[in-house]
Amino acid sequence: MRRLGCFAFVAGLLLIAAGFWVGYGWKGAGPLPRAANVEIAEGSSLAAAARTLEKAGVIGSARRFRVQARIFGSGAPIKAGEYAFPEHASAAQVLAILQGGKAVQRLVVVPEGLPSVMVRDALLKAETLTGDVKVPAEGSVLPDGYAFERGESRAAVLARMQAAMTKYLAAAWKTRKPGAVVTTPAQAIILASIVEKETAKPEERRTVAAVYGNRLRLGMPLQADPTVIYPITKGRPLGRRIRQSELRAKNGYNTYASPGLPVGPIANPGRLSIDAVLDPAQTEALYFVADGSGGHVFADTLAEHNANVKKWYAIRHARGEM
């Protein structure tokens, strides 16, 4: 009897020790010294994920984590992906992160008016994306921030950018107003790309769109400087003043040399510029020039415009720019 009692006592101690081993650290601070991202490969089992986490220092013991997960966890499956683990994350937190599936997401940002050559640049700079990608058709990408996960292909992200433009343009086209001069969605993107490059002020876009609409109706050249630059740099900054020879060049884009719209967009316009072209302001203005404050002053007649240009030149002289 005494021997049996001794065995029972030892067994009890072993059970207590086992329980302590299993329960230790489930909700307490884990060993990770600082926040870190860890990739859990596609198709990983709990055991494989635990080994990865142990190697990364997120958990102290892969074996203990597996036992804890079976006893204390919900039983939900873990999901592959790259996960952000906070400093000293507990085993309970780690399992919740794996089961929640909220993988780390990164952004490729496409600002309004970015040309397609620079959209490709942005995709190539995202080092955790994979594969190459060609320069997309100009005007086919909707400016926005696009989330992606590590290992996703650049082609897949670009496809989402283009799908977003297709969807937005289709919806916006249905709302176009009678005052819109464009007759097709393709024309809307072309004119919107010019509006986008001509003004950074949202409140001016509908007026700029109206000026160009008025000029198109009268058969006047649009005379938009960005259309002169585009065939030279494909939308990248020119870095110098436009030359007189470039103002005379006929290349399908130069709206000084030819009336009407250019043959294609000169950038990827944003939502506000697309909306402005489809719902332009009501104005008789045919001209505009910079006002020195980041905006523009508009004029109905050439005489008014010439007076505004003189004021702009005076501002530039005072700044030492001329």
C-alpha positions in Angstrom: 0.0 0.0 0.0 2.8 2.3 0.9 4.5 1.6 -2.5 1.2 2.3 -4.3 0.8 5.5 -2.5 4.3 6.6 -3.5 3.5 5.7 -7.1 0.3 7.7 -6.9 2.2 10.7 -5.4 4.8 10.6 -8.2 2.1 10.2 -10.8 0.4 13.2 -9.4 3.5 15.3 -9.5 4.1 14.2 -13.1 0.6 15.3 -14.0 1.1 18.6 -12.3 4.4 19.1 -14.1 2.9 18.1 -17.5 0.0 20.5 -16.9 2.4 23.3 -16.0 4.5 22.5 -19.1 1.4 22.6 -21.3 -0.1 25.7 -19.7 3.1 27.7 -19.3 3.2 30.7 -21.5 -0.1 30.2 -23.2 -1.3 33.7 -22.3 2.0 35.0 -20.9 4.7 37.0 -22.7 6.4 35.1 -25.5 10.1 35.1 -26.3 10.0 37.4 -29.4 12.2 40.4 -28.4 10.8 42.8 -31.0 7.9 42.8 -33.5 8.6 40.7 -36.6 7.0 39.4 -39.8 7.1 35.6 -40.5 6.0 33.9 -43.7 3.9 30.7 -43.2 4.2 28.7 -46.5 1.2 27.6 -48.5 -0.1 24.2 -47.3 1.7 24.4 -43.9 0.3 22.2 -41.2 0.1 23.4 -37.6 3.3 21.4 -36.9 5.1 22.9 -39.9 4.0 26.4 -38.9 5.1 25.8 -35.3 8.6 24.8 -36.5 8.8 28.0 -38.6 7.7 30.1 -35.7 10.2 28.4 -33.3 13.0 29.0 -35.7 12.0 32.7 -36.0 11.9 33.1 -32.2 8.2 33.8 -32.1 7.6 30.8 -29.8 9.9 28.9 -27.5 8.9 25.4 -28.3 7.1 24.1 -31.4 6.1 20.9 -29.6 4.6 22.8 -26.6 2.8 25.2 -29.0 1.2 22.3 -30.8 -0.1 20.7 -27.6 -1.3 24.1 -26.3 -3.1 24.8 -29.5 -4.9 21.5 -29.4 -5.9 21.9 -25.7 -6.6 25.7 -25.5 -7.2 26.6 -29.2 -10.5 26.8 -31.1 -9.6 24.1 -33.6 -10.0 26.5 -36.5 -7.4 25.9 -39.3 -4.4 28.1 -39.7 -3.9 30.1 -43.0 -0.8 30.6 -45.1 0.6 34.1 -45.6 3.0 36.6 -44.1 2.0 37.6 -40.6 3.1 40.4 -38.3 3.7 39.2 -34.7 4.0 41.8 -31.9 6.8 42.0 -29.4 6.5 39.2 -26.8 3.3 37.8 -28.4 1.8 35.0 -26.3 1.1 31.6 -27.7 -2.6 32.4 -27.6 -2.0 35.6 -29.6 0.2 33.7 -32.1 -2.5 31.1 -32.8 -5.2 33.8 -33.1 -3.1 35.6 -35.7 -2.6 32.4 -37.7 -6.3 31.4 -37.6 -7.5 35.0 -38.3 -5.8 35.0 -41.6 -5.1 38.7 -41.6 -1.8 38.6 -43.5 0.5 41.5 -43.8 -0.6 43.7 -46.8 1.6 46.2 -48.6 0.5 49.0 -50.9 1.5 50.1 -54.4 0.3 53.7 -54.6 -0.6 55.2 -57.9 -1.1 59.0 -57.6 -3.5 60.9 -59.8 -1.9 61.7 -63.1 0.9 59.2 -62.9 1.9 58.1 -66.5 2.0 54.3 -67.2 5.8 54.1 -67.5 5.9 55.2 -63.8 3.1 52.8 -62.8 5.4 50.1 -64.0 8.3 51.7 -62.0 6.2 51.6 -58.9 5.3 47.9 -59.4 9.0 47.0 -60.0 10.0 48.8 -56.8 7.7 46.6 -54.8 10.4 44.0 -54.0 8.1 41.4 -52.5 6.1 41.2 -55.7 7.1 38.6 -58.3 7.6 38.5 -62.1 8.0 41.3 -64.6 5.2 43.4 -66.1 4.9 45.4 -69.3 4.0 49.1 -69.3 0.2 49.2 -69.2 -1.8 51.1 -71.8 -1.9 54.8 -70.9 -5.1 55.7 -69.1 -6.0 52.1 -68.2 -5.1 52.3 -64.5 -7.2 53.9 -61.8 -5.1 55.9 -59.4 -5.4 54.6 -55.9 -3.6 52.5 -53.3 -3.5 48.8 -54.1 -2.9 46.2 -51.3 -0.8 43.1 -52.1 0.8 40.2 -50.3 4.3 38.9 -50.4 4.9 36.7 -53.4 1.9 38.0 -55.4 2.7 38.7 -59.1 3.0 42.2 -60.5 0.7 41.2 -63.3 -2.0 40.3 -60.8 -1.8 43.7 -59.1 -1.8 45.5 -62.4 -4.9 43.6 -63.4 -6.7 44.9 -60.3 -5.6 48.4 -61.1 -7.0 48.1 -64.6 -10.2 46.4 -63.5 -10.8 49.3 -61.1 -10.5 51.8 -63.9 -12.8 49.8 -66.2 -15.4 49.6 -63.4 -15.2 53.2 -62.4 -15.3 54.6 -65.9 -18.4 52.4 -66.8 -20.3 53.7 -63.8 -19.2 57.3 -64.3 -20.1 57.3 -68.0 -23.7 56.5 -67.1 -23.9 59.7 -65.1 -22.5 62.1 -67.8 -24.3 65.4 -68.2 -25.5 67.0 -71.4 -22.8 69.6 -71.2 -20.0 67.0 -71.6 -18.2 67.4 -75.0 -16.9 63.8 -75.1 -18.9 61.2 -76.9 -17.2 58.0 -75.9 -15.6 56.7 -72.7 -12.2 56.6 -74.5 -12.5 60.3 -75.3 -13.4 60.9 -71.6 -10.1 59.3 -70.5 -8.1 61.3 -73.0 -9.6 64.6 -71.9 -9.5 63.7 -68.2 -5.8 62.9 -68.5 -5.2 66.5 -69.8 -7.3 68.0 -67.1 -5.4 66.0 -64.5 -2.0 67.3 -65.7 -3.2 70.9 -66.0 -4.4 71.5 -62.4 -3.8 70.0 -59.0 -6.7 71.9 -57.4 -9.8 69.8 -57.2 -12.1 72.8 -57.2 -10.7 73.9 -60.7 -11.1 70.7 -62.5 -14.6 71.2 -63.8 -13.7 74.7 -65.0 -10.6 73.4 -66.8 -12.7 70.7 -68.4 -15.2 73.3 -69.5 -12.5 75.4 -71.1 -11.3 72.5 -73.2 -14.8 71.5 -74.0 -15.5 75.1 -75.3 -12.4 75.0 -77.4 -13.3 71.6 -78.9 -16.7 72.9 -79.9 -15.2 75.9 -81.6 -12.5 73.9 -83.4 -9.8 75.8 -81.4 -6.5 73.9 -80.6 -6.5 72.9 -77.0 -2.9 74.2 -76.6 -2.2 72.1 -73.5 1.5 72.0 -72.6 1.4 68.4 -71.2 0.4 67.1 -74.6 3.6 68.5 -76.0 5.7 66.9 -73.4 4.1 63.4 -73.5 5.6 62.1 -76.8 9.1 63.3 -75.7 9.2 61.7 -72.2 6.1 59.3 -72.2 4.9 61.4 -69.2 8.1 61.6 -67.2 9.1 65.2 -66.1 10.7 67.1 -68.9 13.2 69.0 -66.7 13.4 72.0 -68.9 11.3 74.5 -70.8 9.4 73.4 -74.0 11.3 74.3 -77.2 9.6 76.2 -80.1 10.4 73.2 -82.4 8.5 71.0 -80.0 5.5 73.3 -80.0 5.3 72.9 -83.8 5.9 69.1 -83.9 3.0 67.0 -85.3 3.0 63.7 -83.6 -0.7 62.9 -82.8 -0.3 64.3 -79.2 0.7 67.9 -79.7 -2.4 70.0 -79.2 -0.6 73.2 -80.3 0.1 71.8 -83.8 -3.3 70.1 -84.3 -6.9 70.8 -83.2 -9.0 68.3 -81.4 -8.1 65.6 -78.8 -4.7 63.9 -78.9 -4.6 60.3 -80.2 -4.5 58.9 -76.7 -4.3 59.7 -72.9 -1.2 61.3 -71.6 -1.5 60.0 -68.0 -3.8 57.9 -65.8 -6.5 60.3 -64.6 -8.1 60.1 -61.2 -11.8 60.0 -60.3 -12.2 63.7 -59.9 -10.8 64.5 -63.3 -13.0 61.9 -65.0 -16.0 63.3 -63.2 -15.1 66.8 -64.2 -15.0 65.9 -67.9 -18.4 64.2 -67.6 -19.9 67.1 -65.7 -18.0 70.3 -66.7 -18.7 73.7 -65.2 -21.0 76.1 -67.0 -18.7 78.8 -68.3 -17.8 80.7 -71.5 -14.1 80.7 -70.6 -11.7 79.8 -73.3 -8.4 80.6 -71.6 -6.6 80.1 -68.3 -3.1 80.8 -67.0 -1.4 80.3 -63.6 -2.2 82.9 -60.9 0.9 82.4 -58.8 -0.7 80.7 -55.9 -0.9 77.2 -57.4 -4.2 77.8 -59.2 -5.4 79.5 -62.4 -7.3 82.6 -63.5 -9.8 82.1 -66.3 -10.8 84.4 -69.1 -13.6 84.5 -71.7 -11.7 86.7 -74.2 -8.2 86.8 -75.6 -7.8 90.4 -74.3 -8.6 89.3 -70.8 -6.3 86.4 -71.1 -3.4 88.5 -72.4 -3.8 90.8 -69.4 -3.7 87.8 -67.0 -0.6 86.5 -68.8 1.2 89.8 -68.2 0.3 89.5 -64.5 1.7 86.0 -64.4 4.9 87.1 -66.1 5.3 89.9 -63.6 5.0 87.4 -60.7 7.6 85.2 -62.3 10.0 88.1 -62.8 9.5 89.1 -59.2 10.4 85.5 -58.2 13.5 85.5 -60.4 12.1 82.8 -62.6 12.4 84.8 -65.9 
